[in-house]
Amino acid sequence: MDVSPKDRLRAVDLAATVGISVQQVRNYVEQGVLPPARRTESGYRIFTTAHARALSVARRLAEGHGWSRAREIMAAVHRGDLPAALAALDGGHAELDRERAEIRRVLGAFVTVLASPPLARPAPRRAARIGEVAALVGVRTSQLRLWEQRELLRPGRAPGTNYRVYDEVELRAAQVIALLRRGAYPFEIIEAVLEELRTTGSPQRVRAELARREQDLHIRSLRRLRGTAALHDYLRGGGEAG
């Protein structure tokens, strides 16, 4: 079918619509991001408003899903494999769902931590030994050693005796682990909580940072939704036909 002259675009004009190079346009055709381009008798590719529309959709998808997934989706669409395109989209939205659930679980863990009073020290000395820490947090010494093996606890060693000693930070860490394990939190969440605590030193600051991340996730989710909506409109317009 002949292409109407008014629908034709030069490669340089197509590239300019989204601020990329002509070579990138050619690459997108080869990768399937853009539909196949017919050629003139002299071998030049014929670009049309359909390519401009596909390029716009690809850019919108990339804003929400990233370029790797955008390329995967558009290539599947243009080769007529709609199930593969939809599977890639679903995977992108599922990633955000898992991230949102993890943030909420960590926030819930911090609610538990914030509600717990600091432990009273057993004696006015610099560091506590493993037996004292176990008694304070209500676990066996073997449990503390297991947490150390998992690199959740980082006790020091006393000079000369090489006994494990726990300073204020590690004593608090032991309390946090014990609290969260009683609340059935998995070790992955506990590790995230401890890492945040060791980074900021303040449960309140960590909670604020996690709330900020959750807001950032809302923004990313909306961008992903806009990209998916753009693809939906493209499909309704026959974009999968190439």
C-alpha positions in Angstrom: 0.0 0.0 0.0 1.3 3.4 -1.0 2.2 5.8 1.8 0.6 9.3 1.5 3.2 12.0 1.1 1.7 13.9 4.1 2.3 10.9 6.3 5.9 10.5 5.4 8.7 11.7 7.7 12.4 12.0 7.1 14.6 10.1 9.6 16.1 13.3 10.9 12.6 14.7 11.5 11.5 11.5 13.3 14.6 11.6 15.5 14.0 15.2 16.3 10.5 14.5 17.7 12.0 12.9 20.8 15.5 14.3 20.7 17.5 11.3 19.5 20.0 10.7 16.7 19.1 9.2 13.3 21.3 6.2 14.2 19.2 5.6 17.2 16.1 5.6 15.0 17.7 3.0 12.8 18.7 0.9 15.9 15.1 1.0 17.1 13.9 -0.3 13.8 16.4 -3.2 14.0 15.4 -3.9 17.6 11.7 -3.9 16.9 11.0 -0.9 19.0 9.6 0.7 15.8 7.6 -1.2 13.2 9.4 -2.3 10.1 10.1 0.5 7.6 9.5 0.0 3.9 12.2 1.2 1.5 12.3 3.3 -1.6 13.6 1.9 -4.8 16.9 3.5 -4.0 17.0 1.7 -0.6 16.1 4.6 1.8 13.7 3.7 4.7 10.3 5.2 4.5 9.2 6.6 7.9 5.7 7.7 8.6 3.5 9.1 11.4 3.0 5.5 12.5 6.7 5.3 13.4 6.4 8.6 15.2 3.5 7.3 17.2 5.4 4.1 18.1 8.4 6.1 19.1 6.3 8.3 21.4 4.8 5.2 23.0 8.2 3.6 23.5 9.5 6.7 25.3 6.4 6.8 27.5 6.9 3.1 28.4 10.6 3.8 29.1 9.7 6.6 31.5 7.6 4.1 33.6 9.1 0.7 32.9 12.7 1.5 31.9 14.3 1.1 28.5 15.0 -2.6 28.8 11.4 -3.6 29.4 10.2 -1.0 26.9 12.2 -2.5 24.2 11.0 -6.0 25.1 7.4 -4.9 25.1 7.5 -2.9 21.8 9.4 -5.7 20.0 6.8 -8.2 21.1 4.0 -6.0 19.9 5.6 -5.4 16.5 6.2 -9.1 15.9 2.6 -9.8 16.8 3.3 -11.6 20.1 0.8 -9.8 22.3 0.9 -12.4 25.2 4.7 -11.8 25.5 4.1 -8.0 25.6 1.4 -8.3 28.3 3.6 -10.7 30.4 6.4 -8.1 30.4 4.0 -5.4 31.4 2.6 -7.6 34.2 6.1 -8.3 35.4 6.8 -4.6 35.7 3.7 -3.9 37.8 4.4 -6.9 39.9 7.8 -5.6 40.8 6.3 -2.4 42.2 3.8 -4.5 44.2 6.5 -6.5 45.8 8.5 -3.4 46.6 5.5 -1.7 48.1 4.7 -4.8 50.2 8.3 -4.9 51.5 8.3 -1.2 52.4 5.1 -1.7 54.4 6.5 -4.7 56.2 9.6 -2.8 57.1 7.5 0.2 58.3 5.5 -2.2 60.4 8.7 -3.5 61.8 9.8 -0.1 62.8 6.5 0.5 64.6 7.4 -2.5 66.7 10.9 -1.1 67.3 9.7 2.4 68.2 7.2 1.0 70.7 9.9 -0.9 72.6 11.8 0.8 75.4 15.6 0.7 75.4 17.1 -2.0 77.4 18.6 -1.2 80.8 22.3 -2.0 81.1 23.2 -4.8 83.5 26.2 -3.0 84.9 27.9 0.4 84.4 30.6 -0.9 82.1 31.5 -0.4 78.4 30.3 -3.7 77.0 28.1 -6.6 77.9 29.0 -10.3 77.5 26.9 -12.7 75.6 25.2 -14.3 78.6 24.1 -10.9 79.9 22.8 -9.9 76.4 20.9 -13.2 76.1 19.2 -12.7 79.5 18.3 -9.1 78.6 16.6 -9.9 75.3 15.2 -13.2 76.4 16.9 -15.7 74.2 19.6 -18.3 74.5 23.2 -17.6 73.8 23.1 -20.1 70.9 20.5 -17.8 69.3 22.8 -14.8 69.5 25.6 -16.9 67.9 23.2 -17.9 65.1 22.3 -14.2 64.5 26.0 -13.4 64.4 26.5 -16.2 61.8 23.8 -14.5 59.7 25.8 -11.2 60.1 22.9 -9.6 61.9 25.0 -9.0 65.0 28.5 -7.7 65.0 29.9 -8.1 68.5 33.4 -7.1 69.4 36.1 -9.2 71.1 37.6 -8.5 74.5 41.4 -8.1 74.5 43.2 -11.0 76.0 40.2 -13.3 76.6 38.6 -12.9 73.1 35.2 -13.1 74.7 32.3 -11.6 72.7 31.3 -8.1 73.9 28.3 -6.1 72.9 28.3 -2.3 73.0 25.2 -0.1 73.0 24.6 -0.4 69.3 24.9 -4.2 69.2 22.8 -4.5 72.4 20.0 -2.6 70.7 20.4 -4.7 67.6 20.0 -7.8 69.6 16.8 -6.4 71.1 15.5 -5.4 67.7 16.1 -8.9 66.2 14.4 -10.6 69.2 11.4 -8.3 68.9 10.9 -8.8 65.2 11.5 -12.5 65.3 8.7 -12.7 68.0 6.6 -10.8 65.5 7.3 -13.5 62.8 9.3 -11.1 60.6 11.6 -12.9 58.2 15.3 -12.4 58.4 15.3 -10.4 55.1 13.1 -7.7 56.7 15.2 -7.7 59.9 18.3 -7.3 57.9 16.8 -4.3 56.2 15.7 -2.8 59.5 19.2 -3.2 61.0 20.9 -1.8 58.0 18.8 1.3 58.1 19.3 1.7 61.8 23.1 1.4 61.5 23.0 3.9 58.6 20.9 6.6 60.3 21.1 5.7 64.0 17.6 6.7 64.6 14.3 4.7 64.2 12.4 7.9 63.7 14.6 9.0 60.8 14.4 5.6 59.2 10.7 5.6 59.4 10.6 9.0 57.7 13.0 7.8 55.0 10.8 4.8 54.3 7.8 7.0 54.1 9.6 9.1 51.5 10.5 6.0 49.5 6.9 4.9 49.6 5.9 8.3 48.1 8.6 7.9 45.5 7.1 4.5 44.7 3.7 6.1 44.2 5.2 8.4 41.6 6.9 5.6 39.8 3.7 3.6 39.8 1.8 6.5 38.2 4.5 6.7 35.5 4.3 3.0 34.9 0.5 3.3 34.6 0.8 6.1 32.1 3.2 4.0 30.0 0.8 1.1 30.1 -2.1 3.4 29.1 -0.1 4.7 26.2 0.5 1.2 24.9 -3.2 0.4 25.3 -4.1 3.3 23.1 -1.4 2.2 20.6 -2.8 -1.3 20.4 -6.3 0.0 19.9 -5.0 2.0 17.0 -3.6 -1.1 15.3 0.0 -0.5 16.4 0.7 -4.2 16.6 0.3 -4.6 12.8 3.7 -3.1 12.0 
